[in-house]
């Protein structure tokens, strides 16, 4: 079984216990062996913006410590070139194109997201796990 790349929105829902989606995401994550769940530096970047902006050191540390439990996938230059191609072809936002390119580059089995546009552009790789 391969890696599952996690989109940032899912982790924010889980870590911050989003009232509508938090438990659903946590339930999905619990169904997978932890060594199969992967993130990139971009996921960490996106998760840390709000706590840093708000000066919420407790939440910032919570993210930093929690994110260490996931497989860390690097983002070499090829990911950025592939991301540019995806952005140009499908009109994805830059972060979404980079998430998809990272998952593709590393041969991930799936990219879990809550973004229907990302799911549509991925030709089956990205799955909106909150719609299933």
N, C-alpha and C positions, 0 to 999 in steps of 0.2 A: 504494500500500500504506500502511495506517495504522500507528498506534503500537501497541506491545505494552506494556502496563503489567505490571511485575514485582512480585510479592508478595515481601515481606521474606524469607520462609523460603528462597526460591530463591537470593537473593543471599548469605545467610549460608552456605548450603551451598557456593556457588561460592567466595566469598572465603576461607572457612576450610577449604576442601578436605575437606568432610565425607567420611568413608571410604566411605559407602554411596551418597551422592547427588551429591557434588561434581563428579565427572567427567561424569556424565550431564547436569547443569545446564550446565556449561561447554560441552559439546558442542552443546546446544540453542541457547545464546546465540551460539555461533560461526556458526550457520546463518542468523543474521539480521543485516542491516546495523545497525551501532551507532546510527545516527540514528533508528532505529525503536524503540529500547528506552527505556522511560520509567519514572520513579519519582516519588514525591511526598515532601514533607517528612516525612510519617509513616514512610515506608520508612527514611529517614535516621535519624530518631528511634529506630526499633526496632533498627536495626543498631548504633547507638552505645551502647545501654544496657549491654550486657554488658562491652564493653571499658572503659567509664567506671566501672562498678561494680567491676571487677577492677583498676582502675588500670593497664590495659594500654595505655600511650600508643602503642606501636608499632602494635598492631592498630587502635586508634582512628584514627591518622593514615592507615593503610592504607585503612580504610573511607572516611574523608573524601576522600582523593585519588581513590580508585576510583569513588566515587559521582558525582563531578563529570563523569564520562564519559557519563552517561545524560541523556536529555532530562528536564528538571525541570518537572513539572506542578504548578501552584499549586492550593491547596485553598481556594477562596472559600467564603463562608457557605452558598451553595447546596449544596455538597458535604456539609456537616454536616447540613442539613435532609434531603437525600436519604438520607444515611447513617442518620439516625434512623428514616426510613421503612423502610429495609431491615432495620434491627435489630428494629423492632417487628413487621414482617411475617414475617420469616424466622428470628428468634431468633439472628441472627449476633452474635458478639462485636463490641464497638465498633470495634476496629481493622479487622476484616474488613469490616464494613459501610462504613467509610470508604474502604478500598482499592477496593471495588466501586463505590462512589459516585463516586470520583475517576475511575476508568476510564470509567464511563458518562458523567459530566459532560463529559469531554474527547473523547468519541466514539472511544475506543480500539477497535481491531479485535479485541483479545483481552486478557484478564488471565491471565497465566501464574501458576500456583500449584501447591502440593502439598497443598492443603486440599480434600478432597472435598466438605465442607459448603458451602464458598464456590462451588465449581463447580456444585453442585446449585441454589443460590439465584440464580445469575446468568442463568439461562435461556439457556445456551450461550456467554456471553461469557467466563466463567472456564474455563480448561482445566487439568486436572491433568497437567502436562507430563511428570511422572515415571511416569505410568500408561499412557501411549500406547505 
